[in-house]
Amino acid sequence: MTLIWLGVLLVFGGILQMAFQPIWRGRFSGGRWLRSGRDTLEPERPGGGFGIKSNWPGLVMVALGGTFLLAGAAI
């Protein structure tokens, strides 16, 4: 039973880590200024989408949690 709860916590923790990764990386805005002098929220470069490099801790947590869930279900 403990393996199942540990697996659930790891899966949810990994999903939350991947969901909040863009927020934890820093500012949303690149700090570019419009000609009128106002700051813009448009990024300096387009987003790269889902990257393995930045999301590997969350992916490891989800995979480990899935393994614990399967092991707990088999017992």
PDB file of N, CA, C and O in Angstrom:
ATOM      1  N   MET A   1       0.825  -1.202   0.000  1.00  0.00           N
ATOM      2  CA  MET A   1       0.000   0.000   0.000  1.00  0.00           C
ATOM      3  C   MET A   1       0.867   1.263   0.000  1.00  0.00           C
ATOM      4  O   MET A   1       0.512   2.274  -0.607  1.00  0.00           O
ATOM      5  N   THR A   2       2.006   1.187   0.689  1.00  0.00           N
ATOM      6  CA  THR A   2       2.889   2.354   0.744  1.00  0.00           C
ATOM      7  C   THR A   2       3.517   2.646  -0.617  1.00  0.00           C
ATOM      8  O   THR A   2       3.734   3.805  -0.971  1.00  0.00           O
ATOM      9  N   LEU A   3       3.808   1.587  -1.380  1.00  0.00           N
ATOM     10  CA  LEU A   3       4.382   1.802  -2.713  1.00  0.00           C
ATOM     11  C   LEU A   3       3.398   2.526  -3.618  1.00  0.00           C
ATOM     12  O   LEU A   3       3.796   3.342  -4.449  1.00  0.00           O
ATOM     13  N   ILE A   4       2.124   2.229  -3.460  1.00  0.00           N
ATOM     14  CA  ILE A   4       1.118   2.889  -4.304  1.00  0.00           C
ATOM     15  C   ILE A   4       1.061   4.375  -3.987  1.00  0.00           C
ATOM     16  O   ILE A   4       1.036   5.202  -4.899  1.00  0.00           O
ATOM     17  N   TRP A   5       1.039   4.724  -2.696  1.00  0.00           N
ATOM     18  CA  TRP A   5       0.992   6.144  -2.332  1.00  0.00           C
ATOM     19  C   TRP A   5       2.272   6.876  -2.736  1.00  0.00           C
ATOM     20  O   TRP A   5       2.227   8.026  -3.172  1.00  0.00           O
ATOM     21  N   LEU A   6       3.394   6.210  -2.588  1.00  0.00           N
ATOM     22  CA  LEU A   6       4.653   6.817  -3.023  1.00  0.00           C
ATOM     23  C   LEU A   6       4.643   7.024  -4.533  1.00  0.00           C
ATOM     24  O   LEU A   6       5.101   8.058  -5.019  1.00  0.00           O
ATOM     25  N   GLY A   7       4.127   6.052  -5.275  1.00  0.00           N
ATOM     26  CA  GLY A   7       4.018   6.183  -6.726  1.00  0.00           C
ATOM     27  C   GLY A   7       3.110   7.321  -7.136  1.00  0.00           C
ATOM     28  O   GLY A   7       3.426   8.074  -8.057  1.00  0.00           O
ATOM     29  N   VAL A   8       1.966   7.450  -6.448  1.00  0.00           N
ATOM     30  CA  VAL A   8       1.034   8.542  -6.755  1.00  0.00           C
ATOM     31  C   VAL A   8       1.694   9.890  -6.494  1.00  0.00           C
ATOM     32  O   VAL A   8       1.582  10.806  -7.309  1.00  0.00           O
ATOM     33  N   LEU A   9       2.380  10.015  -5.363  1.00  0.00           N
ATOM     34  CA  LEU A   9       3.051  11.283  -5.044  1.00  0.00           C
ATOM     35  C   LEU A   9       4.140  11.621  -6.060  1.00  0.00           C
ATOM     36  O   LEU A   9       4.283  12.779  -6.454  1.00  0.00           O
ATOM     37  N   LEU A  10       4.900  10.625  -6.483  1.00  0.00           N
ATOM     38  CA  LEU A  10       5.951  10.883  -7.467  1.00  0.00           C
ATOM     39  C   LEU A  10       5.367  11.266  -8.827  1.00  0.00           C
ATOM     40  O   LEU A  10       5.894  12.158  -9.492  1.00  0.00           O
ATOM     41  N   VAL A  11       4.293  10.610  -9.246  1.00  0.00           N
ATOM     42  CA  VAL A  11       3.682  10.949 -10.538  1.00  0.00           C
ATOM     43  C   VAL A  11       3.133  12.376 -10.501  1.00  0.00           C
ATOM     44  O   VAL A  11       3.396  13.167 -11.407  1.00  0.00           O
ATOM     45  N   PHE A  12       2.373  12.703  -9.458  1.00  0.00           N
ATOM     46  CA  PHE A  12       1.829  14.063  -9.373  1.00  0.00           C
ATOM     47  C   PHE A  12       2.928  15.109  -9.209  1.00  0.00           C
ATOM     48  O   PHE A  12       2.846  16.195  -9.783  1.00  0.00           O
ATOM     49  N   GLY A  13       3.950  14.785  -8.432  1.00  0.00           N
ATOM     50  CA  GLY A  13       5.070  15.720  -8.284  1.00  0.00           C
ATOM     51  C   GLY A  13       5.794  15.954  -9.593  1.00  0.00           C
ATOM     52  O   GLY A  13       6.180  17.084  -9.893  1.00  0.00           O
ATOM     53  N   GLY A  14       5.986  14.902 -10.378  1.00  0.00           N
ATOM     54  CA  GLY A  14       6.635  15.056 -11.677  1.00  0.00           C
ATOM     55  C   GLY A  14       5.805  15.875 -12.648  1.00  0.00           C
ATOM     56  O   GLY A  14       6.341  16.702 -13.387  1.00  0.00           O
ATOM     57  N   ILE A  15       4.495  15.647 -12.650  1.00  0.00           N
ATOM     58  CA  ILE A  15       3.612  16.425 -13.533  1.00  0.00           C
ATOM     59  C   ILE A  15       3.619  17.889 -13.134  1.00  0.00           C
ATOM     60  O   ILE A  15       3.693  18.771 -13.990  1.00  0.00           O
ATOM     61  N   LEU A  16       3.543  18.151 -11.836  1.00  0.00           N
ATOM     62  CA  LEU A  16       3.583  19.545 -11.375  1.00  0.00           C
ATOM     63  C   LEU A  16       4.922  20.199 -11.695  1.00  0.00           C
ATOM     64  O   LEU A  16       4.968  21.370 -12.074  1.00  0.00           O
ATOM     65  N   GLN A  17       6.000  19.458 -11.547  1.00  0.00           N
ATOM     66  CA  GLN A  17       7.325  20.014 -11.858  1.00  0.00           C
ATOM     67  C   GLN A  17       7.414  20.397 -13.327  1.00  0.00           C
ATOM     68  O   GLN A  17       7.951  21.453 -13.664  1.00  0.00           O
ATOM     69  N   MET A  18       6.887  19.538 -14.212  1.00  0.00           N
ATOM     70  CA  MET A  18       6.931  19.858 -15.639  1.00  0.00           C
ATOM     71  C   MET A  18       5.982  20.997 -15.994  1.00  0.00           C
ATOM     72  O   MET A  18       6.262  21.777 -16.904  1.00  0.00           O
ATOM     73  N   ALA A  19       4.863  21.097 -15.282  1.00  0.00           N
ATOM     74  CA  ALA A  19       3.903  22.163 -15.575  1.00  0.00           C
ATOM     75  C   ALA A  19       4.427  23.529 -15.131  1.00  0.00           C
ATOM     76  O   ALA A  19       4.200  24.531 -15.809  1.00  0.00           O
ATOM     77  N   PHE A  20       5.129  23.572 -13.993  1.00  0.00           N
ATOM     78  CA  PHE A  20       5.594  24.849 -13.468  1.00  0.00           C
ATOM     79  C   PHE A  20       7.019  25.192 -13.881  1.00  0.00           C
ATOM     80  O   PHE A  20       7.538  26.232 -13.475  1.00  0.00           O
ATOM     81  N   GLN A  21       7.653  24.359 -14.664  1.00  0.00           N
ATOM     82  CA  GLN A  21       9.020  24.626 -15.111  1.00  0.00           C
ATOM     83  C   GLN A  21       9.149  25.976 -15.827  1.00  0.00           C
ATOM     84  O   GLN A  21      10.099  26.706 -15.542  1.00  0.00           O
ATOM     85  N   PRO A  22       8.245  26.344 -16.737  1.00  0.00           N
ATOM     86  CA  PRO A  22       8.393  27.665 -17.373  1.00  0.00           C
ATOM     87  C   PRO A  22       8.279  28.820 -16.391  1.00  0.00           C
ATOM     88  O   PRO A  22       8.912  29.858 -16.583  1.00  0.00           O
ATOM     89  N   ILE A  23       7.486  28.658 -15.346  1.00  0.00           N
ATOM     90  CA  ILE A  23       7.327  29.728 -14.361  1.00  0.00           C
ATOM     91  C   ILE A  23       8.601  29.862 -13.537  1.00  0.00           C
ATOM     92  O   ILE A  23       9.032  30.977 -13.243  1.00  0.00           O
ATOM     93  N   TRP A  24       9.211  28.733 -13.158  1.00  0.00           N
ATOM     94  CA  TRP A  24      10.411  28.768 -12.322  1.00  0.00           C
ATOM     95  C   TRP A  24      11.630  29.252 -13.081  1.00  0.00           C
ATOM     96  O   TRP A  24      12.605  29.676 -12.461  1.00  0.00           O
ATOM     97  N   ARG A  25      11.605  29.200 -14.417  1.00  0.00           N
ATOM     98  CA  ARG A  25      12.780  29.603 -15.201  1.00  0.00           C
ATOM     99  C   ARG A  25      13.043  31.097 -15.153  1.00  0.00           C
ATOM    100  O   ARG A  25      14.175  31.525 -15.377  1.00  0.00           O
ATOM    101  N   GLY A  26      12.055  31.877 -14.875  1.00  0.00           N
ATOM    102  CA  GLY A  26      12.297  33.313 -14.812  1.00  0.00           C
ATOM    103  C   GLY A  26      11.160  34.105 -15.405  1.00  0.00           C
ATOM    104  O   GLY A  26      10.008  33.670 -15.408  1.00  0.00           O
ATOM    105  N   ARG A  27      11.496  35.264 -15.901  1.00  0.00           N
ATOM    106  CA  ARG A  27      10.493  36.181 -16.438  1.00  0.00           C
ATOM    107  C   ARG A  27       9.856  35.624 -17.690  1.00  0.00           C
ATOM    108  O   ARG A  27      10.491  34.908 -18.465  1.00  0.00           O
ATOM    109  N   PHE A  28       8.598  35.960 -17.878  1.00  0.00           N
ATOM    110  CA  PHE A  28       7.916  35.600 -19.112  1.00  0.00           C
ATOM    111  C   PHE A  28       8.317  36.549 -20.236  1.00  0.00           C
ATOM    112  O   PHE A  28       8.377  36.158 -21.402  1.00  0.00           O
ATOM    113  N   SER A  29       8.587  37.779 -19.878  1.00  0.00           N
ATOM    114  CA  SER A  29       8.919  38.780 -20.874  1.00  0.00           C
ATOM    115  C   SER A  29      10.423  38.839 -21.075  1.00  0.00           C
ATOM    116  O   SER A  29      11.198  38.660 -20.136  1.00  0.00           O
ATOM    117  N   GLY A  30      10.815  39.090 -22.296  1.00  0.00           N
ATOM    118  CA  GLY A  30      12.232  39.242 -22.582  1.00  0.00           C
ATOM    119  C   GLY A  30      12.731  40.636 -22.268  1.00  0.00           C
ATOM    120  O   GLY A  30      13.926  40.906 -22.383  1.00  0.00           O
ATOM    121  N   GLY A  31      11.852  41.508 -21.881  1.00  0.00           N
ATOM    122  CA  GLY A  31      12.248  42.859 -21.539  1.00  0.00           C
ATOM    123  C   GLY A  31      12.407  43.770 -22.743  1.00  0.00           C
ATOM    124  O   GLY A  31      13.058  44.811 -22.655  1.00  0.00           O
ATOM    125  N   ARG A  32      11.816  43.386 -23.866  1.00  0.00           N
ATOM    126  CA  ARG A  32      11.914  44.248 -25.050  1.00  0.00           C
ATOM    127  C   ARG A  32      10.951  45.417 -24.893  1.00  0.00           C
ATOM    128  O   ARG A  32       9.903  45.314 -24.255  1.00  0.00           O
ATOM    129  N   TRP A  33      11.338  46.508 -25.487  1.00  0.00           N
ATOM    130  CA  TRP A  33      10.515  47.710 -25.382  1.00  0.00           C
ATOM    131  C   TRP A  33       9.908  48.020 -26.738  1.00  0.00           C
ATOM    132  O   TRP A  33      10.547  47.859 -27.778  1.00  0.00           O
ATOM    133  N   LEU A  34       8.675  48.463 -26.705  1.00  0.00           N
ATOM    134  CA  LEU A  34       8.012  48.914 -27.922  1.00  0.00           C
ATOM    135  C   LEU A  34       8.488  50.318 -28.264  1.00  0.00           C
ATOM    136  O   LEU A  34       9.126  50.980 -27.446  1.00  0.00           O
ATOM    137  N   ARG A  35       8.180  50.764 -29.460  1.00  0.00           N
ATOM    138  CA  ARG A  35       8.576  52.127 -29.860  1.00  0.00           C
ATOM    139  C   ARG A  35       7.899  53.185 -28.998  1.00  0.00           C
ATOM    140  O   ARG A  35       8.409  54.293 -28.838  1.00  0.00           O
ATOM    141  N   SER A  36       6.734  52.824 -28.443  1.00  0.00           N
ATOM    142  CA  SER A  36       6.027  53.784 -27.598  1.00  0.00           C
ATOM    143  C   SER A  36       6.635  53.852 -26.198  1.00  0.00           C
ATOM    144  O   SER A  36       6.248  54.709 -25.404  1.00  0.00           O
ATOM    145  N   GLY A  37       7.581  52.965 -25.882  1.00  0.00           N
ATOM    146  CA  GLY A  37       8.245  53.025 -24.589  1.00  0.00           C
ATOM    147  C   GLY A  37       7.685  52.060 -23.568  1.00  0.00           C
ATOM    148  O   GLY A  37       8.159  52.020 -22.433  1.00  0.00           O
ATOM    149  N   ARG A  38       6.685  51.281 -23.949  1.00  0.00           N
ATOM    150  CA  ARG A  38       6.107  50.325 -22.997  1.00  0.00           C
ATOM    151  C   ARG A  38       6.795  48.969 -23.139  1.00  0.00           C
ATOM    152  O   ARG A  38       7.271  48.598 -24.212  1.00  0.00           O
ATOM    153  N   ASP A  39       6.831  48.249 -22.028  1.00  0.00           N
ATOM    154  CA  ASP A  39       7.384  46.893 -22.041  1.00  0.00           C
ATOM    155  C   ASP A  39       6.364  45.959 -22.694  1.00  0.00           C
ATOM    156  O   ASP A  39       5.158  46.149 -22.535  1.00  0.00           O
ATOM    157  N   THR A  40       6.840  44.963 -23.419  1.00  0.00           N
ATOM    158  CA  THR A  40       5.955  44.027 -24.103  1.00  0.00           C
ATOM    159  C   THR A  40       6.104  42.633 -23.512  1.00  0.00           C
ATOM    160  O   THR A  40       7.159  42.292 -22.976  1.00  0.00           O
ATOM    161  N   LEU A  41       5.063  41.835 -23.606  1.00  0.00           N
ATOM    162  CA  LEU A  41       5.112  40.465 -23.120  1.00  0.00           C
ATOM    163  C   LEU A  41       5.514  39.482 -24.216  1.00  0.00           C
ATOM    164  O   LEU A  41       5.578  38.276 -23.978  1.00  0.00           O
ATOM    165  N   GLU A  42       5.783  39.992 -25.405  1.00  0.00           N
ATOM    166  CA  GLU A  42       6.184  39.130 -26.509  1.00  0.00           C
ATOM    167  C   GLU A  42       7.589  38.592 -26.244  1.00  0.00           C
ATOM    168  O   GLU A  42       8.498  39.368 -25.949  1.00  0.00           O
ATOM    169  N   PRO A  43       7.779  37.279 -26.345  1.00  0.00           N
ATOM    170  CA  PRO A  43       9.109  36.728 -26.069  1.00  0.00           C
ATOM    171  C   PRO A  43      10.109  37.109 -27.150  1.00  0.00           C
ATOM    172  O   PRO A  43       9.743  37.406 -28.288  1.00  0.00           O
ATOM    173  N   GLU A  44      11.388  37.094 -26.763  1.00  0.00           N
ATOM    174  CA  GLU A  44      12.441  37.434 -27.725  1.00  0.00           C
ATOM    175  C   GLU A  44      12.563  36.379 -28.812  1.00  0.00           C
ATOM    176  O   GLU A  44      12.828  36.704 -29.969  1.00  0.00           O
ATOM    177  N   ARG A  45      12.372  35.119 -28.446  1.00  0.00           N
ATOM    178  CA  ARG A  45      12.429  34.043 -29.430  1.00  0.00           C
ATOM    179  C   ARG A  45      11.254  33.119 -29.167  1.00  0.00           C
ATOM    180  O   ARG A  45      10.778  33.037 -28.034  1.00  0.00           O
ATOM    181  N   PRO A  46      10.779  32.424 -30.184  1.00  0.00           N
ATOM    182  CA  PRO A  46       9.638  31.543 -29.976  1.00  0.00           C
ATOM    183  C   PRO A  46      10.000  30.380 -29.053  1.00  0.00           C
ATOM    184  O   PRO A  46      11.148  29.938 -29.010  1.00  0.00           O
ATOM    185  N   GLY A  47       9.009  29.898 -28.324  1.00  0.00           N
ATOM    186  CA  GLY A  47       9.230  28.783 -27.402  1.00  0.00           C
ATOM    187  C   GLY A  47       9.586  27.515 -28.144  1.00  0.00           C
ATOM    188  O   GLY A  47       9.126  27.276 -29.260  1.00  0.00           O
ATOM    189  N   GLY A  48      10.406  26.711 -27.511  1.00  0.00           N
ATOM    190  CA  GLY A  48      10.849  25.470 -28.130  1.00  0.00           C
ATOM    191  C   GLY A  48       9.928  24.302 -27.865  1.00  0.00           C
ATOM    192  O   GLY A  48      10.187  23.195 -28.337  1.00  0.00           O
ATOM    193  N   GLY A  49       8.849  24.523 -27.114  1.00  0.00           N
ATOM    194  CA  GLY A  49       7.945  23.432 -26.807  1.00  0.00           C
ATOM    195  C   GLY A  49       8.461  22.596 -25.650  1.00  0.00           C
ATOM    196  O   GLY A  49       9.138  23.110 -24.759  1.00  0.00           O
ATOM    197  N   PHE A  50       8.145  21.318 -25.662  1.00  0.00           N
ATOM    198  CA  PHE A  50       8.533  20.411 -24.587  1.00  0.00           C
ATOM    199  C   PHE A  50       9.969  19.978 -24.806  1.00  0.00           C
ATOM    200  O   PHE A  50      10.282  19.329 -25.804  1.00  0.00           O
ATOM    201  N   GLY A  51      10.835  20.332 -23.882  1.00  0.00           N
ATOM    202  CA  GLY A  51      12.242  19.977 -24.021  1.00  0.00           C
ATOM    203  C   GLY A  51      12.662  18.950 -22.990  1.00  0.00           C
ATOM    204  O   GLY A  51      12.347  19.083 -21.808  1.00  0.00           O
ATOM    205  N   ILE A  52      13.370  17.931 -23.436  1.00  0.00           N
ATOM    206  CA  ILE A  52      13.854  16.900 -22.526  1.00  0.00           C
ATOM    207  C   ILE A  52      14.897  17.482 -21.571  1.00  0.00           C
ATOM    208  O   ILE A  52      14.970  17.094 -20.405  1.00  0.00           O
ATOM    209  N   LYS A  53      15.706  18.424 -22.082  1.00  0.00           N
ATOM    210  CA  LYS A  53      16.770  18.992 -21.265  1.00  0.00           C
ATOM    211  C   LYS A  53      16.237  19.688 -20.020  1.00  0.00           C
ATOM    212  O   LYS A  53      16.818  19.559 -18.943  1.00  0.00           O
ATOM    213  N   SER A  54      15.152  20.417 -20.156  1.00  0.00           N
ATOM    214  CA  SER A  54      14.644  21.167 -19.011  1.00  0.00           C
ATOM    215  C   SER A  54      13.631  20.378 -18.189  1.00  0.00           C
ATOM    216  O   SER A  54      13.361  20.744 -17.045  1.00  0.00           O
ATOM    217  N   ASN A  55      13.066  19.312 -18.738  1.00  0.00           N
ATOM    218  CA  ASN A  55      12.022  18.578 -18.031  1.00  0.00           C
ATOM    219  C   ASN A  55      12.454  17.192 -17.563  1.00  0.00           C
ATOM    220  O   ASN A  55      11.601  16.406 -17.152  1.00  0.00           O
ATOM    221  N   TRP A  56      13.726  16.866 -17.608  1.00  0.00           N
ATOM    222  CA  TRP A  56      14.144  15.520 -17.256  1.00  0.00           C
ATOM    223  C   TRP A  56      13.860  15.161 -15.805  1.00  0.00           C
ATOM    224  O   TRP A  56      13.546  14.000 -15.544  1.00  0.00           O
ATOM    225  N   PRO A  57      13.948  16.081 -14.834  1.00  0.00           N
ATOM    226  CA  PRO A  57      13.616  15.655 -13.462  1.00  0.00           C
ATOM    227  C   PRO A  57      12.156  15.226 -13.321  1.00  0.00           C
ATOM    228  O   PRO A  57      11.858  14.250 -12.632  1.00  0.00           O
ATOM    229  N   GLY A  58      11.250  15.950 -13.971  1.00  0.00           N
ATOM    230  CA  GLY A  58       9.842  15.581 -13.921  1.00  0.00           C
ATOM    231  C   GLY A  58       9.568  14.261 -14.615  1.00  0.00           C
ATOM    232  O   GLY A  58       8.749  13.470 -14.147  1.00  0.00           O
ATOM    233  N   LEU A  59      10.245  14.017 -15.725  1.00  0.00           N
ATOM    234  CA  LEU A  59      10.067  12.754 -16.434  1.00  0.00           C
ATOM    235  C   LEU A  59      10.581  11.576 -15.608  1.00  0.00           C
ATOM    236  O   LEU A  59       9.973  10.506 -15.606  1.00  0.00           O
ATOM    237  N   VAL A  60      11.698  11.771 -14.909  1.00  0.00           N
ATOM    238  CA  VAL A  60      12.235  10.721 -14.057  1.00  0.00           C
ATOM    239  C   VAL A  60      11.278  10.434 -12.902  1.00  0.00           C
ATOM    240  O   VAL A  60      11.059   9.276 -12.546  1.00  0.00           O
ATOM    241  N   MET A  61      10.709  11.493 -12.315  1.00  0.00           N
ATOM    242  CA  MET A  61       9.761  11.308 -11.220  1.00  0.00           C
ATOM    243  C   MET A  61       8.519  10.554 -11.684  1.00  0.00           C
ATOM    244  O   MET A  61       8.029   9.679 -10.971  1.00  0.00           O
ATOM    245  N   VAL A  62       8.002  10.882 -12.872  1.00  0.00           N
ATOM    246  CA  VAL A  62       6.826  10.193 -13.394  1.00  0.00           C
ATOM    247  C   VAL A  62       7.144   8.727 -13.685  1.00  0.00           C
ATOM    248  O   VAL A  62       6.339   7.848 -13.380  1.00  0.00           O
ATOM    249  N   ALA A  63       8.303   8.459 -14.269  1.00  0.00           N
ATOM    250  CA  ALA A  63       8.676   7.072 -14.579  1.00  0.00           C
ATOM    251  C   ALA A  63       8.885   6.266 -13.304  1.00  0.00           C
ATOM    252  O   ALA A  63       8.453   5.115 -13.229  1.00  0.00           O
ATOM    253  N   LEU A  64       9.534   6.843 -12.307  1.00  0.00           N
ATOM    254  CA  LEU A  64       9.750   6.156 -11.042  1.00  0.00           C
ATOM    255  C   LEU A  64       8.423   5.925 -10.319  1.00  0.00           C
ATOM    256  O   LEU A  64       8.194   4.860  -9.746  1.00  0.00           O
ATOM    257  N   GLY A  65       7.551   6.939 -10.354  1.00  0.00           N
ATOM    258  CA  GLY A  65       6.232   6.776  -9.741  1.00  0.00           C
ATOM    259  C   GLY A  65       5.408   5.706 -10.427  1.00  0.00           C
ATOM    260  O   GLY A  65       4.702   4.951  -9.758  1.00  0.00           O
ATOM    261  N   GLY A  66       5.480   5.623 -11.754  1.00  0.00           N
ATOM    262  CA  GLY A  66       4.779   4.571 -12.489  1.00  0.00           C
ATOM    263  C   GLY A  66       5.303   3.193 -12.138  1.00  0.00           C
ATOM    264  O   GLY A  66       4.538   2.233 -12.046  1.00  0.00           O
ATOM    265  N   THR A  67       6.616   3.097 -11.941  1.00  0.00           N
ATOM    266  CA  THR A  67       7.208   1.825 -11.540  1.00  0.00           C
ATOM    267  C   THR A  67       6.718   1.406 -10.155  1.00  0.00           C
ATOM    268  O   THR A  67       6.393   0.240  -9.930  1.00  0.00           O
ATOM    269  N   PHE A  68       6.668   2.367  -9.228  1.00  0.00           N
ATOM    270  CA  PHE A  68       6.161   2.065  -7.889  1.00  0.00           C
ATOM    271  C   PHE A  68       4.687   1.675  -7.932  1.00  0.00           C
ATOM    272  O   PHE A  68       4.261   0.776  -7.207  1.00  0.00           O
ATOM    273  N   LEU A  69       3.904   2.348  -8.781  1.00  0.00           N
ATOM    274  CA  LEU A  69       2.494   1.998  -8.895  1.00  0.00           C
ATOM    275  C   LEU A  69       2.327   0.562  -9.413  1.00  0.00           C
ATOM    276  O   LEU A  69       1.508  -0.198  -8.896  1.00  0.00           O
ATOM    277  N   LEU A  70       3.097   0.203 -10.421  1.00  0.00           N
ATOM    278  CA  LEU A  70       3.016  -1.164 -10.947  1.00  0.00           C
ATOM    279  C   LEU A  70       3.483  -2.188  -9.919  1.00  0.00           C
ATOM    280  O   LEU A  70       2.883  -3.255  -9.789  1.00  0.00           O
ATOM    281  N   ALA A  71       4.547  -1.871  -9.193  1.00  0.00           N
ATOM    282  CA  ALA A  71       5.046  -2.795  -8.175  1.00  0.00           C
ATOM    283  C   ALA A  71       4.045  -2.945  -7.026  1.00  0.00           C
ATOM    284  O   ALA A  71       3.861  -4.041  -6.497  1.00  0.00           O
ATOM    285  N   GLY A  72       3.407  -1.850  -6.647  1.00  0.00           N
ATOM    286  CA  GLY A  72       2.405  -1.917  -5.586  1.00  0.00           C
ATOM    287  C   GLY A  72       1.159  -2.672  -6.016  1.00  0.00           C
ATOM    288  O   GLY A  72       0.532  -3.344  -5.196  1.00  0.00           O
ATOM    289  N   ALA A  73       0.793  -2.576  -7.276  1.00  0.00           N
ATOM    290  CA  ALA A  73      -0.368  -3.299  -7.774  1.00  0.00           C
ATOM    291  C   ALA A  73      -0.092  -4.791  -7.910  1.00  0.00           C
ATOM    292  O   ALA A  73      -1.009  -5.607  -7.808  1.00  0.00           O
ATOM    293  N   ALA A  74       1.170  -5.149  -8.139  1.00  0.00           N
ATOM    294  CA  ALA A  74       1.522  -6.561  -8.302  1.00  0.00           C
ATOM    295  C   ALA A  74       1.594  -7.298  -6.965  1.00  0.00           C
ATOM    296  O   ALA A  74       1.453  -8.519  -6.912  1.00  0.00           O
ATOM    297  N   ILE A  75       1.810  -6.555  -5.905  1.00  0.00           N
ATOM    298  CA  ILE A  75       1.937  -7.188  -4.569  1.00  0.00           C
ATOM    299  C   ILE A  75       0.581  -7.579  -4.036  1.00  0.00           C
ATOM    300  O   ILE A  75       0.482  -8.121  -2.935  1.00  0.00           O
TER     301      ILE A  75
END
